[in-house]
């Protein structure tokens, strides 16, 4: 089965739908028309650029360039984690914690999946490595950002509870325990919901893309299941690490709650 | 129980605070609002970074893990927090007998925390702190939300417990008449320091 090629004027038809939506939001005075159009333009430009980069990368296919691309994606994901925090840690700690936890979860799971499960030759074949890492980073980023945001926000909101528990002689782990668990749950909820609803409510985007591009549904499904499991593992371990590190950073060596370490924007 | 001793403590606008509180002694602390009374108590409980030394029974604050220190030198804040569903879950042991002494329903530990008034919260917070059996007490306006009758009961109960358990106590108070009733000594915050005042009566 061959893929029906998409031409630019066909994409332009789809773009008209977005413009129609923007006009409607303008008429309804929702005040999101401009942001919507900018976001749509960013999608087109960013994906086109990534397409060019991937074409070049696939042509070269060396480990160096794949690794460089991977680290570039990781740093951008780290920046995005900080951008999604209402109260990030000062002094680059949110970036550091987010990047480190995504590195140890998303990177490790990607390498493990490539070497032990999919096993292309060589294992870093960019056609497999880059999309897999992209899916994992994107989802892990969401989990990490949600977990960190929930943790710092509840530490600020529930300062009197945490400090009262400290006053009664509880350790920082006990005083923060409920909020830490809440934050980890918040990070894990989207992927749990996505796995529970996969195929019933929605066809996952990657699988849809593969089927549209001509892959037999049975194979697309297998890849989708693989992706969902690796995303769950990556998101879960990444959220665990990020929330644990951030929780530690909220307290100093004398187990004092240090909200002055959070930036208030 | 030992002496609570502050030497050269500096926190916020306060500098170089020296104070010794003997076992079973109540030192009332007064001063203008915003003058740093609560900050000083928080520094003694090691909840805020501060300068200087605090010792209890010659054990330095920094020699103990912070949570063990706070378990000994216990601060009761002016506004207490309650995080479990029922009152009783907050206590390490049953406290039914104590509650009646300070004018509370002995069954209050089964109450949901949402039905507590501010006065009830304040009294229960004192009972909660003492049920952890601390070695020193830091009380931040412990009767601020109480009427005259409850205030008298709480003062009597606190003084009895403080003297029986020989707890060195710093008690932040506003009213001269309360200071006269409970204090062994009275210190007042003026500017960056504290000065000793006569206890009336």
Boltz contact constraints between the chains, C-beta under 6 A:
constraints:
  - contact:
      token1: [A, 160]
      token2: [B, 81]
      max_distance: 6.0
  - contact:
      token1: [A, 161]
      token2: [B, 81]
      max_distance: 6.0
  - contact:
      token1: [A, 161]
      token2: [B, 83]
      max_distance: 6.0
  - contact:
      token1: [A, 164]
      token2: [B, 81]
      max_distance: 6.0
  - contact:
      token1: [A, 167]
      token2: [B, 70]
      max_distance: 6.0
  - contact:
      token1: [A, 167]
      token2: [B, 75]
      max_distance: 6.0
  - contact:
      token1: [A, 168]
      token2: [B, 132]
      max_distance: 6.0
  - contact:
      token1: [A, 169]
      token2: [B, 67]
      max_distance: 6.0
  - contact:
      token1: [A, 169]
      token2: [B, 70]
      max_distance: 6.0
  - contact:
      token1: [A, 169]
      token2: [B, 71]
      max_distance: 6.0
  - contact:
      token1: [A, 171]
      token2: [B, 67]
      max_distance: 6.0
  - contact:
      token1: [A, 254]
      token2: [B, 46]
      max_distance: 6.0
  - contact:
      token1: [A, 254]
      token2: [B, 66]
      max_distance: 6.0
  - contact:
      token1: [A, 255]
      token2: [B, 66]
      max_distance: 6.0
  - contact:
      token1: [A, 255]
      token2: [B, 67]
      max_distance: 6.0
  - contact:
      token1: [A, 256]
      token2: [B, 47]
      max_distance: 6.0
